[in-house]
């Protein structure tokens, strides 16, 4: 799993913010769960946080909610629920 985490981390580090948001939104509504998805989610949130994006709308520090799609509010560097 460590190698997979490193691969996701490198992929997300090279991605644009819009691409990261798209990656998150592609997971919304997916009920499938595997350890690979958990590693993907961990790397995605870590990259957003590393870029100083406020992820509090979807992540409480322990759990990430995939109930709603998000968009990036660039003026506040915050993910917000897309309407």
N, C-alpha and C positions, 0 to 999 in steps of 0.2 A: 504494500500500500504506500510505503514511503516514496517509491519511485513514481507511482501514479500521482501522488501529491506534488512532487517536484515538477512533473510534466505539466499538470494543471497550473501550477504557480507560474511557470515560465510562459505558458500560453497566455494567461491573464495579464502578466506583466507587460507583454508586448501588445496587448489589445487596447483599442480606444475605449474611452468611457462609454460611448454609445454601444459598443460591442459588448461590454460588460453588462450593461442594462439589458440588452437583448438576450444575453445568456441567462440572466435571472428570469426574465419574462418567459423564456422558452420552457422553464421548469414549472411555471404556475399551472396548477390543476393536475399535475402529474402525480398519480398515487403510487407509482412504482417506487420501491426503495431497495437500494443495494449499498454495499459498502463503497462502491465506486462513486455513486451519487453523493454519498456523505462526504467523501474526499473532495469531489468537485465543488460542492457547496461551501465547504470549509475554505478552500483555496479562493473561491470567488469573493466571499465575504472578507477574507483577509486582504485581498488586493484592493477592494473598495475602501476598506479602513486605512490601508497604507497610503491611499491617495487622498486621505482626509475627507472622504465622503461620509456624511452622517447617514447611517443605515438604521437608525432607531425605528423607522416606520415598519421595518421587516425583521429586525434582529434585536433581541433583548440582551445579548451577551452570552446566551446559552442556546436559544431556540430561534430558528429562522422560519418565518411564515411565508408560505407560497400560496396564500389565499387570494392575493390580488397582484395584478401587474403594477409596475412602478414606472416612473419617469424621473429623470434627473432635473431638479431645479438648480440650474447653473448659478443663479444669483446667490443661493445660500449653500451650495455644495451639499445638497440633501436629497436623498431619495424620498419621493412622495408617492402616495397611492395614485395611480392613473385613473382619471375619471372618464 
